[in-house]
Amino acid sequence: MAMEDNESCGSRAVESPKKSRQRRQKLEVYNDVLNRLYDMNHEDTEQPDFEDQLWIHFNRLPPRYALDVNVERAEDVITHKRVLQMAENPANRPAFEVRLVQVEI
């Protein structure tokens, strides 16, 4: 196997401290959401590839997504994932999901 011009025997990409911190934060939020979904016995947790699919969802989105996630509402992550999957098919666009919200006045 030939090396590319930008490679050397002992080199590897070095991640910036900011990217490293963002990756760590994303992983922490992923784990918090994952644990909360298991704790609430969410039906999606029974799927054999659930953890991998949830990580793929987190990883495909920018780091700020993980920072904006409210882990208290972990099921919202599943809803977001489902809506994005629906939107992959152009026939389903615009994709949305509605739920009843009760507001006390």
C-alpha positions in Angstrom: 0.0 0.0 0.0 1.4 3.4 -1.0 1.4 6.4 1.3 -0.3 9.6 0.3 1.8 12.7 0.1 0.4 14.1 3.3 1.1 11.0 5.3 4.2 9.8 7.1 5.1 6.7 9.0 4.5 8.2 12.5 1.9 10.9 11.8 -1.7 11.0 12.6 -4.3 13.7 12.6 -4.3 15.7 15.8 -7.6 16.9 17.0 -7.9 20.5 18.2 -8.8 20.9 21.9 -12.1 22.5 21.0 -13.1 19.5 18.8 -11.9 17.1 21.4 -14.1 18.8 24.0 -17.1 18.9 21.7 -16.6 15.1 21.0 -16.4 14.4 24.7 -19.6 16.5 25.4 -21.4 14.8 22.6 -20.5 11.4 24.0 -21.6 12.4 27.5 -25.0 13.6 26.3 -25.4 10.5 24.2 -24.8 8.3 27.2 -27.2 10.4 29.4 -29.9 10.1 26.8 -29.2 6.4 26.3 -29.4 5.7 30.0 -32.6 7.7 30.4 -34.3 5.9 27.6 -33.3 2.5 29.1 -34.5 3.7 32.6 -37.9 4.6 31.1 -38.1 1.3 29.2 -38.6 3.2 25.9 -39.9 0.7 23.3 -37.0 1.6 20.9 -34.4 0.3 23.3 -35.6 -3.2 22.5 -34.3 -3.0 18.9 -31.0 -5.0 18.6 -29.1 -2.1 17.0 -30.6 0.7 19.1 -27.4 2.0 20.6 -25.6 2.1 17.3 -28.5 3.8 15.6 -28.8 6.4 18.3 -25.0 7.1 18.1 -25.3 7.4 14.3 -28.1 10.0 14.9 -25.9 12.0 17.3 -22.8 11.7 15.2 -24.4 12.9 11.9 -25.5 16.2 13.6 -23.3 19.2 14.6 -21.9 19.3 18.1 -24.3 22.0 19.1 -27.2 19.5 18.7 -25.8 17.5 21.7 -25.4 20.7 23.7 -29.0 21.7 23.0 -30.5 18.3 23.9 -32.6 18.4 27.1 -31.8 15.0 28.6 -34.9 15.3 30.7 -36.8 14.9 27.5 -34.8 12.0 26.0 -37.7 10.8 24.0 -37.5 14.0 22.0 -34.3 12.7 20.5 -36.1 9.6 19.3 -38.8 11.8 17.8 -36.2 13.9 16.1 -34.5 10.8 14.7 -37.8 9.4 13.5 -38.7 12.7 11.7 -35.3 12.9 10.0 -35.8 9.3 8.8 -39.2 10.1 7.4 -37.8 13.2 5.6 -35.2 11.0 3.8 -38.0 10.0 1.4 -39.0 13.1 -0.7 -42.6 11.9 -0.8 -42.8 12.4 2.9 -41.6 16.0 2.9 -42.3 18.1 4.8 -42.0 15.6 7.6 -43.4 16.4 11.0 -44.9 14.8 14.1 -47.5 16.3 16.3 -48.1 15.7 20.0 -50.5 17.1 22.5 -49.0 19.5 25.0 -51.0 20.6 28.0 -50.2 24.1 29.3 -51.4 25.3 32.6 -52.5 28.9 32.8 
